[in-house]
Amino acid sequence: MREEYGKLRELIARMGSLAEEMIQGAITSLVEGDIDLARSIIEKDETMDRLDVEVDELCLKILALYEPKAVDLRYVVTALRIINDLERIGDHCVNICEEVVEISKLPRIKPYIDLPRMAEHTRGMLRDAVEAYFSRDISLAVDVMKRDNFVDDLNNQVIRELLTYLVEDLKKTKVAISLMFISNNFERIADHATNIAELVYFMVRGKIVRHSIWEKEEGEEDTRD
């Protein structure tokens, strides 16, 4: 079973690294107006989908052959759910890049300041959430959950600002709506990173946390199976 666990860690690490790469590529393609980069990120989604299937099959194999118990079972079940979030992050990056291609020939309506901040923050959340899974680090997982509010606030700020552009000049409608869509996709990426952190909490403590319930748990002693 040790060999299968090692392979599982390797595949999830690859998915996490690819998701980070796609996030970075998505925001870089937007800021630099790089259509070729946007299209290359879209193509990477096939690799993400393939890894998703490979992890799924490996987890089912582990469950069928070894019937893991307790924390080992939660480790495998968590992996099955984490890959869904990672695959969806890839999809959101594709959504962003498709919008980049659409608006690439249109004039910019504003400097890109908050969107890169959102991208960097969500990428950091994802990196730490995956690391929390590998290290079974509850403190890091809870920290990721807390940081989601910052992305939510940035998204709301971006949307409010873009709405003012719509009111001032209807010619900016297409770009403004696309940027709103892009902002919402970054916000959803942060949500998926938060989901992964919540899954880590479940894996280590065997408790399901949703909707900031973790705030009530912070005072508890960190017990591990």
C-alpha positions in Angstrom: 0.0 0.0 0.0 3.0 2.3 0.6 3.7 2.4 -3.1 0.1 3.4 -3.9 0.2 6.1 -1.2 3.4 7.5 -2.7 1.8 7.6 -6.1 -1.3 9.3 -4.8 0.8 12.0 -3.2 2.7 12.5 -6.4 -0.4 12.8 -8.5 -2.1 15.3 -6.2 1.1 17.3 -6.0 1.2 17.5 -9.8 -2.5 18.6 -9.9 -1.8 21.2 -7.3 1.3 22.5 -9.1 -0.6 22.5 -12.5 -3.5 24.4 -10.9 -1.1 27.1 -9.6 0.5 27.3 -13.0 -2.9 27.8 -14.6 -3.8 30.5 -12.2 -0.6 32.4 -12.8 -0.9 32.0 -16.5 -4.5 33.2 -16.5 -3.7 36.5 -14.7 -0.5 37.0 -16.7 -2.4 36.5 -20.0 -4.9 39.1 -18.9 -2.4 41.7 -17.7 -0.1 41.4 -20.7 -2.8 40.7 -23.2 -1.0 37.5 -24.2 -3.5 35.5 -26.3 -1.0 32.7 -27.0 -0.4 32.2 -23.3 -4.2 32.2 -22.7 -4.7 29.5 -25.3 -1.8 27.4 -23.8 -3.5 27.5 -20.4 -6.8 26.4 -22.0 -4.9 23.4 -23.5 -3.5 22.5 -20.1 -7.0 21.6 -18.9 -6.7 18.3 -20.8 -3.8 17.3 -18.6 -5.7 18.3 -15.5 -8.7 16.2 -16.5 -6.4 13.2 -17.2 -4.8 13.5 -13.8 -8.2 13.8 -12.2 -9.2 10.4 -13.7 -5.8 8.8 -12.8 -6.2 9.8 -9.1 -9.8 8.7 -9.1 -8.9 5.3 -10.4 -5.9 5.0 -7.9 -8.1 5.9 -4.9 -10.7 3.3 -5.9 -7.9 0.7 -6.2 -6.6 1.5 -2.7 -10.1 1.3 -1.3 -10.9 -2.0 -3.0 -7.5 -3.8 -2.3 -6.6 -2.5 1.2 -9.8 -1.4 2.9 -8.1 1.4 4.8 -9.5 2.4 8.3 -9.8 5.5 10.3 -7.4 8.3 9.3 -6.1 6.3 6.3 -9.6 6.0 5.0 -10.2 9.7 5.5 -6.9 10.4 3.7 -8.1 8.5 0.6 -11.6 9.9 0.7 -10.3 13.4 1.1 -8.1 12.8 -2.0 -11.1 11.8 -4.0 -12.8 15.1 -3.0 -9.7 17.3 -3.3 -9.2 16.4 -7.0 -12.7 17.6 -7.8 -11.8 21.0 -6.4 -8.5 21.0 -8.3 -10.2 20.1 -11.5 -12.8 22.8 -11.1 -10.0 25.3 -10.4 -8.6 24.3 -13.8 -12.0 24.9 -15.4 -12.2 28.4 -13.8 -8.8 29.2 -15.3 -10.1 28.1 -18.7 -13.1 30.4 -18.2 -10.8 33.3 -17.5 -8.5 32.7 -20.4 -11.5 32.4 -22.8 -12.5 35.9 -21.7 -9.0 37.1 -22.2 -9.1 36.0 -25.8 -12.5 37.7 -26.3 -11.5 41.1 -25.0 -7.8 41.1 -26.1 -8.5 43.4 -29.1 -10.7 45.8 -27.1 -9.3 48.8 -25.3 -8.8 48.5 -21.6 -11.2 50.4 -19.4 -9.1 50.4 -16.2 -5.6 49.5 -14.9 -5.4 45.9 -13.6 -4.6 46.3 -9.9 -7.1 44.3 -7.8 -7.4 41.4 -10.2 -3.7 40.5 -9.9 -4.0 40.8 -6.1 -6.9 38.4 -6.2 -4.9 36.0 -8.4 -1.9 36.1 -6.2 -3.9 35.6 -3.0 -5.9 32.7 -4.4 -2.8 31.0 -5.7 -1.3 31.3 -2.2 -4.4 29.9 -0.7 -4.3 26.9 -3.0 -0.6 26.3 -2.4 -1.1 26.3 1.4 -4.3 24.2 1.2 -2.5 21.4 -0.7 0.5 21.7 1.7 -1.9 21.4 4.6 -3.1 18.1 3.1 0.3 16.6 2.8 1.5 17.8 6.2 -1.9 17.2 7.9 -1.6 20.7 9.3 -4.8 22.0 10.8 -3.4 25.4 11.7 -2.5 26.0 8.1 -5.9 24.8 6.9 -7.7 27.1 9.2 -5.5 30.0 8.0 -6.6 29.3 4.4 -10.2 29.3 5.5 -9.8 32.7 7.1 -8.1 34.3 4.0 -11.2 33.6 1.8 -12.9 36.7 3.2 -10.2 38.9 1.7 -10.8 37.6 -1.8 -14.6 38.0 -1.3 -14.0 41.7 -0.4 -11.7 42.2 -3.3 -14.3 40.7 -5.7 -17.0 42.9 -4.3 -14.7 45.9 -4.7 -13.9 45.0 -8.4 -17.6 44.5 -9.2 -18.6 47.9 -7.7 -15.9 49.7 -9.6 -16.8 48.0 -12.9 -20.5 48.9 -12.4 -19.5 52.6 -12.3 -17.9 52.1 -15.8 -21.1 50.7 -17.1 -23.1 53.6 -15.9 -20.6 56.2 -17.3 -20.2 54.7 -20.8 -22.2 51.8 -22.3 -19.4 51.3 -24.9 -17.4 49.7 -22.1 -20.1 47.1 -21.4 -18.4 44.1 -23.1 -15.1 44.6 -21.3 -16.7 45.5 -18.0 -18.9 42.4 -18.0 -15.9 40.2 -19.0 -13.8 41.5 -16.2 -16.7 40.9 -13.7 -16.8 37.3 -15.0 -13.1 37.0 -14.5 -13.2 38.4 -11.0 -16.0 36.0 -10.1 -13.9 33.1 -11.4 -11.0 34.1 -9.2 -13.4 34.3 -6.3 -14.6 30.8 -7.0 -11.0 29.5 -7.2 -10.5 30.9 -3.6 -13.7 29.0 -2.6 -12.3 25.8 -4.0 -9.0 26.3 -2.1 -11.2 26.9 1.1 -13.0 23.6 0.3 -9.7 21.8 0.2 -8.7 23.3 3.6 -12.1 22.2 5.1 -11.4 18.7 3.7 -8.0 18.7 5.5 -9.8 19.6 8.7 -12.1 16.7 8.2 -9.2 14.3 7.3 -7.3 15.1 10.5 -10.0 15.5 13.1 -12.9 13.6 11.5 -15.2 16.7 11.8 -17.0 18.4 9.0 -16.6 22.2 9.0 -18.6 24.5 6.8 -19.6 28.2 6.9 -17.0 29.4 9.5 -18.0 26.7 12.0 -14.2 26.2 12.3 -14.2 29.4 14.4 -15.8 27.4 17.2 -13.2 24.7 16.9 -10.1 26.8 17.1 -9.8 26.6 20.9 -9.7 22.8 20.8 -6.5 20.8 21.3 -5.1 19.6 18.0 -5.6 15.8 18.3 -4.6 13.5 15.5 -5.3 9.8 14.9 
